[in-house]
Amino acid sequence: MPLRLTALCLLSCCMSFASAGEVEEGFTSIWDGKTFANWKISENPDSWSIKDGAIIANGPRSHLYYMGDLAPFKDFVLKIDCKTEPNSNSGIYFHTKFQAEGWPKQGYESQVNNSHGDPIRSGSLWSVVNVMQKHIDDGQWWTQTITVKGNHIRVELDDIIVVDYNQRPLQPFDPNDFQRYLSEGTFCLQAHDSVSKVYFKNIRVKKLD
């Protein structure tokens, strides 16, 4: 292939990658902006679609799990750009694992919800640290940043820290109950219901030593 044509192809590939979102130094993009490659949908696959470089969650309960080679994750910084339509509910799970159906039993859920009837707002660790104050408006993009280091969890909405939580020592858990504690695992996004419509893009992560 001529050198000039090779350079043009490389430039085209770089521009295509950049269009999926800016990735900060030290971070790795874990979504290609176009397909569900390296991700796996649980029940109700029609609840998920991709348009204009964004994943759209809209439909009956379903979860979209990262299944790529970078998993599992233990200590990390995860950044996801999010946007909600009015009266919408969703979530970002971490330290979880794939389930074919049902609400994920393992790991924490970081809430994505600015105006849904569930009063627990964006950034909350759902049912563990509940943030009742609204920080983000529907219809605008924000970056939700989840940092896990040891037993410490921090959640930021753009530059606002909404959760700064230290998990207490583990207590015995009923294996049939929801297990909200830190271990290691993957990430997943939530489609909550057919009314809710939530957008995700520019999913990137940095593993911490």
N, C-alpha and C positions, 0 to 999 in steps of 0.2 A: 504494500500500500504506500503511495507517495507520502513523503514526510508532511506536506502541507495538509493532506486529507486526514492523516493520523492526528495531527494537532487539532483540526476542527472537530474530529470525533471525540477527542478527550475533552475539549471545551464544552461540547454538547452534553457529555455525561456529567461534567461538573455542574453545569447550569441546571440540569434535571435534578441532581441531588440537592442543590441549594434551594430549589423551588419547594422541597418538602419541609423547609424550615432551617433556620440557622442553628448550628450545633456548636455549643461553647467548647473551648479548649478543654481536653480531658474527658469529654463526653462522647458516647457512641450512640448513634441513631439506631433504634431497634424496630422502626417501622419504615418501610420504603416509600410511603406516601401514595402508593398506587394499588397494592394488592394486600391480601391477607397471608402472604407467605410468612412463615415462622410464627403464625398465630393460629389458634384453634377455637372454633365456636362451639359452645355447648348446645343446649336445646334452642329451638326456634331460630334457625339461622337467618330467616328473613328479617329478623330484627336489626340486621347489620347491613350497611352499605357504605360505599366510598364515593365521594363527589368533591371535585375541586380541591383535591389534596387533603381531605379530612375524612375521618371515620365518623359515621353517623349512627348513633344508637337510638332506635325508634321502633318499639314493638314489644310484644310480650316478653316476659323475663328471659334473659339470656346473658351469657358472659363470654367474653372474648379474652382468651389466655395467651400470653406470650410463651412460645414453646421453642424458641431459638437456642443456639449453642451457648449464649451468654448466661442462661439460667443454670443453676439456681443463683439467687442473690441473697446476701446476708447483710453486710453493711454497704450502703449505697446512697447516692443522691439521684432521685428520679425527677425529671421535669416533663410535664405534659401541658400543652396549650389546650385550653378548654373554652367552650362557649355553650350557654344554655338558652333555650327558648322559654318563654313564660310557662310557669307551672310544670317544670320538668325536674326529674330526679334521676341521679345516676351515682356512680361511685368508682373509685380506683382502689383495687385490692393489692396488697403486697404481702410477702411471706405466705402466699397461698399456693394451692396446687390444683390441677385440672379436676373438675367434676363434670360429669355428663349432664347433670341436671341439678336444680335447686340453688339456693343461696349458698355461696362458698362458706364452708365450715371452718376453714383454717385461714389464719392471718387476719390482718386489720383491713377495714374499709375506710378510706378517706372520702368523705362525702362530697358530691358535686350537686349542689341544689341551692338555688337562690330565691325561689318563690313558690316551690311546691308545697302542698298541704302538710307534708312532714316538716315540722319547724326546725329540724336539725340542719344547719346551713353548711355551705361549702367549707372544706378544710377540716371539719370535725373528724375525729376518730369515732365512727358511729357506734353509739351505745357505751363508749368508754370515756371519751372527752367530747362532750356535745357543745358545739358553738352555736348559740342561738341568734347572734348578731349577724345581719347581712352586710357583707363587705363588697360584694360584686353585683353589678346589674346584669340582668338578662340581656342577650344580644351583643355583648362585648367579649372579646377574647381576653383571657388572662392566663398566666402561667402558674400552675399548681406544682409546687416543689415539695417533695417528701424526702426527708433525710433520716436515715436510720444508722446509728452508730452505737454498738453495744446494746444497752437497754434504753437508749434515748431515742425518741421520735420527735421530729420537728416538722411542722407543715406550714408553708408560706403560700399566700395568694398574692402574686406579684411580689411586692416588697413588704407585705404585712404578715407578721408571724401570728398565726391564730392558734397553734397548738405547740406546746413545749412540754413534753411529757416524758417522765421516767417510769418505765414499767417496774412494778414491785416484783420481788422474787416470786417465782412460779409457785402456784398452789396446785394441788391435784385437780385434774379436769375429768369430767365425765366424757368418755370417748364419743358419746352420742350427742353431746352438746356442742355449741359453737365455741371454737377454741381461739380466742382473741389473745394471742401472745406472740412474742418474737421467737423465731427459730431461723428458718431460711425458706426460700421458695421462689415463686415467680410472681408476675404481675397479671392482673386482669381488669378489664373495663366492664361496666355493667349497663345493660339495657334493662330499664326498670319496669316500663309499662308502655302501652300503645299510645298514650297521650304525651308522655315525655319525649322530647327530642333534644339530644345533646351531641355536641361535636367535639372531636379530639384530633389533634395533629401534633407534629413535631415531638415525637416521643423519644426521649434520649435519657441515657443513664450513665453514671460514673460509679464504678465500684470503688469502695474505700478499703484501704489496707487495715 
